[in-house]
Amino acid sequence: CDYRQSTQPQNNWVFTQFINYLEATEVFVNVTYQYISCVNNARRGCSTLHTTAYMYETEDSRSNNGRTDPANYESNRLAELGIVDGEGRGEKLFSFKPSSNANGFYLGIQDTGTCGSIERVTVYYRIIPSRTDGLIYYPEIPLPPVNSSDKITRSAVCAPHSMGFNLTLTADSRGVVEGDPSCLCDPGYQFESLAGGGAECTA
């Protein structure tokens, strides 16, 4: 980005590598960036900061050949990072729901009108972490989209040589989990506690 010599607004792109959706029901993207406004730099064809984030959803990373083609992104605009005068730093958090026919996406950020520098891009989704309590293993549960009425169902798992009851777990968008699973050692096995909160059934 050469703000000293350019006679036209900038049209710069930066692209991520393939980002797998895994089990996400809602993807959050946080972008921090710096910018130099043309208001304080004498160059023709200059405008205020205008930086836009797009995405290119694909089935898998084998679509890498199209990763740097802006045409694959421009129909899927996610968010404007900012339109401001002056110089400084900015931060933008936005989210979207993954398409059901894609396994992941590439993120493309376009900078026009000024010189921007992307400092960090953080991509994440909300989960309830996995944990072990006695003989019961509670799996990681992805949370439904914020403020939705959807619920995600998973099953708890019992330790080897034990039998389970009521193993179904249901999580809502607030992170509230419903379910009361229990596990009992099989006949001929004894319950023994382990360090870290787990347990096992031994003969």
C-alpha positions in Angstrom: 0.0 0.0 0.0 1.9 3.1 -1.2 -0.1 6.1 0.0 2.6 8.5 -1.2 2.4 7.7 -4.9 -1.0 6.1 -5.6 -3.3 8.1 -7.9 -6.2 5.7 -7.3 -7.9 4.3 -4.2 -6.3 1.1 -2.9 -7.8 -2.3 -3.7 -5.8 -4.6 -1.5 -6.8 -8.1 -0.3 -5.5 -10.5 2.4 -6.7 -14.1 2.6 -6.6 -16.7 5.3 -5.9 -20.4 5.0 -8.8 -22.9 5.0 -10.8 -22.8 8.3 -12.7 -25.9 9.2 -16.1 -25.5 10.7 -15.8 -28.6 12.9 -19.0 -28.7 14.9 -19.7 -25.0 14.9 -23.3 -23.8 14.7 -22.3 -20.2 14.7 -18.8 -18.9 13.8 -17.4 -15.7 15.5 -14.6 -13.7 13.8 -12.7 -11.0 15.7 -10.4 -8.7 13.6 -8.0 -6.1 15.0 -6.3 -3.7 12.5 -4.4 -0.5 12.1 -5.1 2.2 9.5 -3.6 5.3 8.0 -6.2 7.7 6.8 -5.8 9.6 3.5 -7.2 12.6 5.3 -3.7 13.2 6.7 -1.8 12.1 3.5 -1.8 14.2 0.3 -2.5 11.7 -2.4 -5.1 11.8 -5.2 -8.0 9.3 -5.4 -8.0 8.9 -1.7 -11.0 8.3 0.6 -11.6 7.4 4.2 -11.0 3.9 5.6 -13.2 1.4 3.9 -12.3 -2.2 4.9 -14.7 -5.1 4.3 -14.6 -8.8 5.3 -15.9 -11.5 3.0 -16.0 -15.3 3.1 -15.7 -18.0 0.5 -17.3 -21.2 1.7 -16.1 -24.5 0.3 -16.5 -28.2 0.8 -12.8 -28.7 1.9 -9.3 -27.3 1.6 -8.9 -28.8 -1.9 -10.5 -25.6 -3.2 -7.3 -23.8 -2.3 -6.7 -22.8 -5.9 -9.5 -20.3 -5.7 -8.5 -18.9 -2.3 -6.9 -15.7 -3.7 -9.6 -14.9 -6.3 -11.7 -11.9 -5.1 -14.6 -13.1 -7.3 -15.2 -16.0 -5.0 -15.7 -13.7 -2.0 -17.6 -10.6 -3.2 -21.0 -12.2 -3.1 -20.6 -13.2 0.6 -20.0 -9.9 2.4 -19.7 -10.4 6.2 -19.0 -7.1 7.8 -17.6 -3.6 7.3 -14.5 -3.3 9.6 -14.9 0.5 9.8 -15.3 3.7 7.9 -13.5 6.4 9.8 -11.2 9.5 9.5 -7.9 9.8 11.3 -5.3 7.3 12.2 -5.3 4.5 14.8 -6.5 1.0 15.6 -9.8 -0.7 15.2 -11.5 -3.9 16.3 -14.5 -5.7 14.8 -16.4 -8.7 16.1 -19.0 -10.4 13.9 -20.6 -13.8 13.5 -22.4 -15.9 10.9 -24.0 -19.4 10.6 -22.2 -22.0 8.5 -23.8 -23.3 5.4 -25.0 -26.8 5.6 -23.3 -27.8 2.4 -19.8 -26.5 3.3 -17.2 -27.9 5.7 -15.3 -24.7 6.1 -14.4 -21.3 4.7 -11.6 -18.9 3.7 -11.8 -15.3 5.0 -10.9 -12.5 2.7 -10.4 -8.9 3.8 -10.5 -6.1 1.3 -9.0 -2.6 1.9 -9.9 0.3 -0.3 -9.3 4.0 0.0 -6.6 4.0 2.6 -3.8 1.8 4.0 -4.8 -0.8 6.5 -2.8 -3.4 8.3 -4.5 -6.5 9.8 -2.9 -7.3 13.2 -4.9 -10.4 14.2 -7.8 -12.5 13.1 -9.4 -14.8 15.7 -12.0 -17.4 14.7 -13.9 -19.4 17.3 -17.2 -21.0 18.2 -18.8 -21.4 21.6 -18.7 -24.8 23.4 -19.2 -26.4 26.7 -15.8 -28.1 27.4 -15.6 -31.9 27.9 -15.0 -33.1 31.4 -14.9 -36.3 33.5 -16.9 -36.8 36.7 -16.4 -40.2 38.4 -17.3 -42.9 35.8 -19.0 -40.4 33.5 -17.3 -38.7 30.6 -19.2 -35.5 29.4 -18.2 -34.8 25.8 -17.6 -31.3 24.4 -20.9 -29.8 23.2 -21.1 -27.0 20.6 -23.6 -24.3 21.6 -26.5 -23.3 19.4 -26.5 -19.8 17.9 -26.9 -16.9 20.4 -30.5 -16.2 21.3 -31.8 -19.2 19.3 -34.2 -21.7 20.6 -32.2 -24.6 19.1 -30.8 -27.3 21.3 -27.8 -29.6 20.8 -27.9 -33.2 22.0 -24.9 -35.4 22.9 -24.5 -38.6 24.9 -22.4 -39.0 28.0 -20.1 -42.1 28.0 -19.5 -44.5 30.9 -16.0 -45.8 31.8 -15.1 -49.4 30.7 -16.8 -52.2 32.6 -19.7 -50.0 33.7 -23.3 -49.6 32.6 -25.1 -46.3 32.0 -28.5 -44.8 32.6 -30.1 -41.6 31.2 -27.0 -40.7 29.2 -28.6 -38.0 26.9 -27.4 -34.4 27.4 -29.1 -31.4 25.9 -27.5 -27.9 25.7 -29.2 -24.6 24.8 -27.8 -21.3 23.5 -27.2 -20.0 27.1 -24.9 -22.9 27.9 -27.4 -24.6 30.2 -27.1 -28.4 30.0 -30.0 -30.7 30.9 -29.6 -34.4 31.7 -28.8 -36.5 34.7 -26.6 -39.4 33.6 -25.3 -42.1 35.9 -22.9 -45.0 35.5 -22.5 -48.1 37.7 -19.8 -50.7 37.7 -20.6 -54.0 36.2 -21.1 -57.0 38.6 -17.7 -58.3 39.7 -16.0 -54.8 39.4 -15.3 -52.2 42.0 -15.5 -48.4 41.8 -12.1 -46.7 42.4 -11.5 -43.0 42.4 -8.7 -41.5 40.2 -6.8 -38.3 40.5 -8.4 -35.4 38.7 -12.0 -36.4 39.4 -12.3 -39.5 37.3 -12.9 -43.1 38.4 -12.6 -46.6 37.0 -14.1 -50.0 37.6 -11.5 -52.7 38.6 -11.9 -56.4 38.9 
